Amino acid sequence: MRVVIAGAHGQIARRLGRLLAARGDTAVGIVRNPDHTADLEADGVEPAVLDLESASVEEVAEVVRGADAVVFAAGAGPNSGEARKHTVDHGAAVLLAHAAERAGVRPYLLVSSMGVEQARQGTPQGMDPVFAVYLQAKLRAEDEILPRTALDTVIVRPGRLTDDPGTGRVTLAHGVGYGEVPRDDVAAVLLALLDARKVNEVVELVGGDTPIDEAVAALP
């Protein structure tokens, strides 16, 4: 399987890239910073240097063409301002969707965030305004990408991410209560979803008691 990962130097993305490479799949990692290519190569991932905030659809489609799936795991990061939440968490996600359509690649796995539904009701009282914009940008990306009939989209909304070792057991469903989940387990769930070829799913992900393969298999 050939998988293109946007935001490939991120913590979840690097874990996913290593999982793919370890079992002999080809992972292509899109990164903006050329200094990150050595890390990807050490992971067994093929780097593709491309700035998703300025690249054209065709430039991204050239990287995506021939892939079996694309994964959007990019993010503007906690220290970025409101503007980059829109250009990365929304704009770059939609750009990757356009490119996947142009390249004829249907499976699209979008890493979103738990709590995005709060953005439909505006900014909750007391919420950090930059985080509120982040949720709004993620929600806009979800709402624009999921209805696209040329894509087989799965949206994963992890809870609060931790660096604890993965347990291999999760809760994966729609409407799950807020909780924590190790990044190791998020990457393992993404891999299982790529293998399962689910379509048009929106699921929350937190730690739990169900083995990952069983949790994915139980999705409609």
Contacts in CASP RR format, 6 or more apart in sequence:
PFRMAT RR
TARGET T0000
AUTHOR 0000-0000-0000
METHOD contacts of the structure
MODEL  1
MRVVIAGAHGQIARRLGRLLAARGDTAVGIVRNPDHTADLEADGVEPAVL
DLESASVEEVAEVVRGADAVVFAAGAGPNSGEARKHTVDHGAAVLLAHAA
ERAGVRPYLLVSSMGVEQARQGTPQGMDPVFAVYLQAKLRAEDEILPRTA
LDTVIVRPGRLTDDPGTGRVTLAHGVGYGEVPRDDVAAVLLALLDARKVN
EVVELVGGDTPIDEAVAALP
1 20 0 8 1.000
1 25 0 8 1.000
1 26 0 8 1.000
1 68 0 8 1.000
1 69 0 8 1.000
1 194 0 8 1.000
2 25 0 8 1.000
2 26 0 8 1.000
2 28 0 8 1.000
2 66 0 8 1.000
2 67 0 8 1.000
2 68 0 8 1.000
3 17 0 8 1.000
3 20 0 8 1.000
3 25 0 8 1.000
3 26 0 8 1.000
3 27 0 8 1.000
3 28 0 8 1.000
3 67 0 8 1.000
3 68 0 8 1.000
3 69 0 8 1.000
3 70 0 8 1.000
3 71 0 8 1.000
3 194 0 8 1.000
4 28 0 8 1.000
4 29 0 8 1.000
4 30 0 8 1.000
4 48 0 8 1.000
4 63 0 8 1.000
4 64 0 8 1.000
4 67 0 8 1.000
4 69 0 8 1.000
4 70 0 8 1.000
4 71 0 8 1.000
4 105 0 8 1.000
5 13 0 8 1.000
5 16 0 8 1.000
5 17 0 8 1.000
5 27 0 8 1.000
5 28 0 8 1.000
5 29 0 8 1.000
5 30 0 8 1.000
5 45 0 8 1.000
5 70 0 8 1.000
5 71 0 8 1.000
5 73 0 8 1.000
6 13 0 8 1.000
6 29 0 8 1.000
6 30 0 8 1.000
6 52 0 8 1.000
6 70 0 8 1.000
6 71 0 8 1.000
6 72 0 8 1.000
6 73 0 8 1.000
6 74 0 8 1.000
6 92 0 8 1.000
6 93 0 8 1.000
6 96 0 8 1.000
7 13 0 8 1.000
7 29 0 8 1.000
7 30 0 8 1.000
7 31 0 8 1.000
7 32 0 8 1.000
7 52 0 8 1.000
7 72 0 8 1.000
7 73 0 8 1.000
7 74 0 8 1.000
7 75 0 8 1.000
8 14 0 8 1.000
8 17 0 8 1.000
8 27 0 8 1.000
8 28 0 8 1.000
8 29 0 8 1.000
8 30 0 8 1.000
8 31 0 8 1.000
8 36 0 8 1.000
8 40 0 8 1.000
8 45 0 8 1.000
8 47 0 8 1.000
8 73 0 8 1.000
9 31 0 8 1.000
9 33 0 8 1.000
9 36 0 8 1.000
9 39 0 8 1.000
9 40 0 8 1.000
10 73 0 8 1.000
10 74 0 8 1.000
11 161 0 8 1.000
11 163 0 8 1.000
11 183 0 8 1.000
12 73 0 8 1.000
12 111 0 8 1.000
12 158 0 8 1.000
12 161 0 8 1.000
12 183 0 8 1.000
12 186 0 8 1.000
12 187 0 8 1.000
12 190 0 8 1.000
13 29 0 8 1.000
13 71 0 8 1.000
13 73 0 8 1.000
13 74 0 8 1.000
14 39 0 8 1.000
14 40 0 8 1.000
14 43 0 8 1.000
14 45 0 8 1.000
15 183 0 8 1.000
15 184 0 8 1.000
15 186 0 8 1.000
15 187 0 8 1.000
16 27 0 8 1.000
16 71 0 8 1.000
16 73 0 8 1.000
16 187 0 8 1.000
16 190 0 8 1.000
16 191 0 8 1.000
17 27 0 8 1.000
17 29 0 8 1.000
17 43 0 8 1.000
17 44 0 8 1.000
17 45 0 8 1.000
17 187 0 8 1.000
18 43 0 8 1.000
18 44 0 8 1.000
18 45 0 8 1.000
19 187 0 8 1.000
19 188 0 8 1.000
19 191 0 8 1.000
20 26 0 8 1.000
20 27 0 8 1.000
20 45 0 8 1.000
20 191 0 8 1.000
21 27 0 8 1.000
21 43 0 8 1.000
21 44 0 8 1.000
21 45 0 8 1.000
26 46 0 8 1.000
27 43 0 8 1.000
27 44 0 8 1.000
27 45 0 8 1.000
27 46 0 8 1.000
28 45 0 8 1.000
28 46 0 8 1.000
28 47 0 8 1.000
28 48 0 8 1.000
28 63 0 8 1.000
28 67 0 8 1.000
29 40 0 8 1.000
29 45 0 8 1.000
29 46 0 8 1.000
29 47 0 8 1.000
29 48 0 8 1.000
30 48 0 8 1.000
30 49 0 8 1.000
30 50 0 8 1.000
30 52 0 8 1.000
30 60 0 8 1.000
30 63 0 8 1.000
30 74 0 8 1.000
31 37 0 8 1.000
31 40 0 8 1.000
31 47 0 8 1.000
31 48 0 8 1.000
31 49 0 8 1.000
31 50 0 8 1.000
32 49 0 8 1.000
32 50 0 8 1.000
32 51 0 8 1.000
32 52 0 8 1.000
32 53 0 8 1.000
33 49 0 8 1.000
34 49 0 8 1.000
36 47 0 8 1.000
37 47 0 8 1.000
37 49 0 8 1.000
40 46 0 8 1.000
40 47 0 8 1.000
41 47 0 8 1.000
48 63 0 8 1.000
50 59 0 8 1.000
50 60 0 8 1.000
50 63 0 8 1.000
52 60 0 8 1.000
52 74 0 8 1.000
52 88 0 8 1.000
52 91 0 8 1.000
52 92 0 8 1.000
52 95 0 8 1.000
52 96 0 8 1.000
53 84 0 8 1.000
53 87 0 8 1.000
53 88 0 8 1.000
53 91 0 8 1.000
53 92 0 8 1.000
55 95 0 8 1.000
57 95 0 8 1.000
57 98 0 8 1.000
57 99 0 8 1.000
57 102 0 8 1.000
58 99 0 8 1.000
58 102 0 8 1.000
60 95 0 8 1.000
60 96 0 8 1.000
60 98 0 8 1.000
60 99 0 8 1.000
61 98 0 8 1.000
61 99 0 8 1.000
61 100 0 8 1.000
61 102 0 8 1.000
61 103 0 8 1.000
62 103 0 8 1.000
63 99 0 8 1.000
64 70 0 8 1.000
64 96 0 8 1.000
64 99 0 8 1.000
64 100 0 8 1.000
64 102 0 8 1.000
64 103 0 8 1.000
64 105 0 8 1.000
65 103 0 8 1.000
65 104 0 8 1.000
65 105 0 8 1.000
66 103 0 8 1.000
66 105 0 8 1.000
67 103 0 8 1.000
67 105 0 8 1.000
68 105 0 8 1.000
68 107 0 8 1.000
69 105 0 8 1.000
69 107 0 8 1.000
69 108 0 8 1.000
69 109 0 8 1.000
69 194 0 8 1.000
70 96 0 8 1.000
70 99 0 8 1.000
70 100 0 8 1.000
70 105 0 8 1.000
70 107 0 8 1.000
70 108 0 8 1.000
70 109 0 8 1.000
71 109 0 8 1.000
71 110 0 8 1.000
71 111 0 8 1.000
71 190 0 8 1.000
71 194 0 8 1.000
72 92 0 8 1.000
72 93 0 8 1.000
72 96 0 8 1.000
72 108 0 8 1.000
72 109 0 8 1.000
72 110 0 8 1.000
72 111 0 8 1.000
72 141 0 8 1.000
73 111 0 8 1.000
73 190 0 8 1.000
74 88 0 8 1.000
74 89 0 8 1.000
74 92 0 8 1.000
74 93 0 8 1.000
75 88 0 8 1.000
75 89 0 8 1.000
75 92 0 8 1.000
76 84 0 8 1.000
76 85 0 8 1.000
76 87 0 8 1.000
76 88 0 8 1.000
76 89 0 8 1.000
76 134 0 8 1.000
77 84 0 8 1.000
77 88 0 8 1.000
80 88 0 8 1.000
81 130 0 8 1.000
81 133 0 8 1.000
82 129 0 8 1.000
82 130 0 8 1.000
82 133 0 8 1.000
85 130 0 8 1.000
85 133 0 8 1.000
85 134 0 8 1.000
85 136 0 8 1.000
85 137 0 8 1.000
86 133 0 8 1.000
86 137 0 8 1.000
88 137 0 8 1.000
89 134 0 8 1.000
89 137 0 8 1.000
89 138 0 8 1.000
89 141 0 8 1.000
90 137 0 8 1.000
90 138 0 8 1.000
90 140 0 8 1.000
90 141 0 8 1.000
90 144 0 8 1.000
91 137 0 8 1.000
91 141 0 8 1.000
93 110 0 8 1.000
93 141 0 8 1.000
93 145 0 8 1.000
94 141 0 8 1.000
94 144 0 8 1.000
94 145 0 8 1.000
96 108 0 8 1.000
97 108 0 8 1.000
97 144 0 8 1.000
97 145 0 8 1.000
97 148 0 8 1.000
97 151 0 8 1.000
100 106 0 8 1.000
100 108 0 8 1.000
100 151 0 8 1.000
101 148 0 8 1.000
101 150 0 8 1.000
101 151 0 8 1.000
104 150 0 8 1.000
106 150 0 8 1.000
106 151 0 8 1.000
106 152 0 8 1.000
107 151 0 8 1.000
107 152 0 8 1.000
107 154 0 8 1.000
107 194 0 8 1.000
107 197 0 8 1.000
108 145 0 8 1.000
108 151 0 8 1.000
108 152 0 8 1.000
108 153 0 8 1.000
108 154 0 8 1.000
109 153 0 8 1.000
109 154 0 8 1.000
109 156 0 8 1.000
109 190 0 8 1.000
109 193 0 8 1.000
109 194 0 8 1.000
110 141 0 8 1.000
110 142 0 8 1.000
110 145 0 8 1.000
110 153 0 8 1.000
110 154 0 8 1.000
110 155 0 8 1.000
110 156 0 8 1.000
111 156 0 8 1.000
111 158 0 8 1.000
111 186 0 8 1.000
111 190 0 8 1.000
112 138 0 8 1.000
112 141 0 8 1.000
112 142 0 8 1.000
112 155 0 8 1.000
112 156 0 8 1.000
112 157 0 8 1.000
113 134 0 8 1.000
113 135 0 8 1.000
113 138 0 8 1.000
113 157 0 8 1.000
113 158 0 8 1.000
113 159 0 8 1.000
114 157 0 8 1.000
114 158 0 8 1.000
114 159 0 8 1.000
114 160 0 8 1.000
114 176 0 8 1.000
114 178 0 8 1.000
114 179 0 8 1.000
114 204 0 8 1.000
114 205 0 8 1.000
114 206 0 8 1.000
115 135 0 8 1.000
115 157 0 8 1.000
115 178 0 8 1.000
116 135 0 8 1.000
116 138 0 8 1.000
116 139 0 8 1.000
116 142 0 8 1.000
116 157 0 8 1.000
117 139 0 8 1.000
118 124 0 8 1.000
118 127 0 8 1.000
118 135 0 8 1.000
119 132 0 8 1.000
119 135 0 8 1.000
119 136 0 8 1.000
119 138 0 8 1.000
119 139 0 8 1.000
120 139 0 8 1.000
122 132 0 8 1.000
122 136 0 8 1.000
123 129 0 8 1.000
123 132 0 8 1.000
124 132 0 8 1.000
142 155 0 8 1.000
142 202 0 8 1.000
145 151 0 8 1.000
145 153 0 8 1.000
145 155 0 8 1.000
146 153 0 8 1.000
146 155 0 8 1.000
146 200 0 8 1.000
146 202 0 8 1.000
152 197 0 8 1.000
152 198 0 8 1.000
152 199 0 8 1.000
152 200 0 8 1.000
153 199 0 8 1.000
153 200 0 8 1.000
153 201 0 8 1.000
154 193 0 8 1.000
154 198 0 8 1.000
154 199 0 8 1.000
154 200 0 8 1.000
154 201 0 8 1.000
154 202 0 8 1.000
154 203 0 8 1.000
155 201 0 8 1.000
155 202 0 8 1.000
155 203 0 8 1.000
156 186 0 8 1.000
156 189 0 8 1.000
156 190 0 8 1.000
156 193 0 8 1.000
156 203 0 8 1.000
156 205 0 8 1.000
157 202 0 8 1.000
157 203 0 8 1.000
157 204 0 8 1.000
157 205 0 8 1.000
158 181 0 8 1.000
158 186 0 8 1.000
158 204 0 8 1.000
158 205 0 8 1.000
158 206 0 8 1.000
159 178 0 8 1.000
159 179 0 8 1.000
159 180 0 8 1.000
159 181 0 8 1.000
159 204 0 8 1.000
159 205 0 8 1.000
159 206 0 8 1.000
160 178 0 8 1.000
160 179 0 8 1.000
160 180 0 8 1.000
160 181 0 8 1.000
161 180 0 8 1.000
161 181 0 8 1.000
161 182 0 8 1.000
161 183 0 8 1.000
161 186 0 8 1.000
162 180 0 8 1.000
162 181 0 8 1.000
162 182 0 8 1.000
162 183 0 8 1.000
163 182 0 8 1.000
163 183 0 8 1.000
164 182 0 8 1.000
164 184 0 8 1.000
165 182 0 8 1.000
165 184 0 8 1.000
166 182 0 8 1.000
166 184 0 8 1.000
166 185 0 8 1.000
166 188 0 8 1.000
167 182 0 8 1.000
167 185 0 8 1.000
167 207 0 8 1.000
167 208 0 8 1.000
168 184 0 8 1.000
168 185 0 8 1.000
168 188 0 8 1.000
168 211 0 8 1.000
168 212 0 8 1.000
169 185 0 8 1.000
169 207 0 8 1.000
169 208 0 8 1.000
169 209 0 8 1.000
169 210 0 8 1.000
169 211 0 8 1.000
169 212 0 8 1.000
170 181 0 8 1.000
170 185 0 8 1.000
170 189 0 8 1.000
170 205 0 8 1.000
170 206 0 8 1.000
170 207 0 8 1.000
170 208 0 8 1.000
170 210 0 8 1.000
170 212 0 8 1.000
170 215 0 8 1.000
171 204 0 8 1.000
171 205 0 8 1.000
171 206 0 8 1.000
171 207 0 8 1.000
171 208 0 8 1.000
171 209 0 8 1.000
171 210 0 8 1.000
171 215 0 8 1.000
172 189 0 8 1.000
172 203 0 8 1.000
172 204 0 8 1.000
172 205 0 8 1.000
172 210 0 8 1.000
172 212 0 8 1.000
172 215 0 8 1.000
172 216 0 8 1.000
172 218 0 8 1.000
172 219 0 8 1.000
173 203 0 8 1.000
173 204 0 8 1.000
173 219 0 8 1.000
174 202 0 8 1.000
174 203 0 8 1.000
174 204 0 8 1.000
175 204 0 8 1.000
176 203 0 8 1.000
176 204 0 8 1.000
176 205 0 8 1.000
176 206 0 8 1.000
177 204 0 8 1.000
177 206 0 8 1.000
178 206 0 8 1.000
179 206 0 8 1.000
179 207 0 8 1.000
180 206 0 8 1.000
180 207 0 8 1.000
181 205 0 8 1.000
181 206 0 8 1.000
181 207 0 8 1.000
182 207 0 8 1.000
185 205 0 8 1.000
185 207 0 8 1.000
185 212 0 8 1.000
186 205 0 8 1.000
188 212 0 8 1.000
189 205 0 8 1.000
189 212 0 8 1.000
189 215 0 8 1.000
189 216 0 8 1.000
192 212 0 8 1.000
192 213 0 8 1.000
192 216 0 8 1.000
193 201 0 8 1.000
193 216 0 8 1.000
196 216 0 8 1.000
196 217 0 8 1.000
196 219 0 8 1.000
198 216 0 8 1.000
198 219 0 8 1.000
201 219 0 8 1.000
201 220 0 8 1.000
203 219 0 8 1.000
210 218 0 8 1.000
END
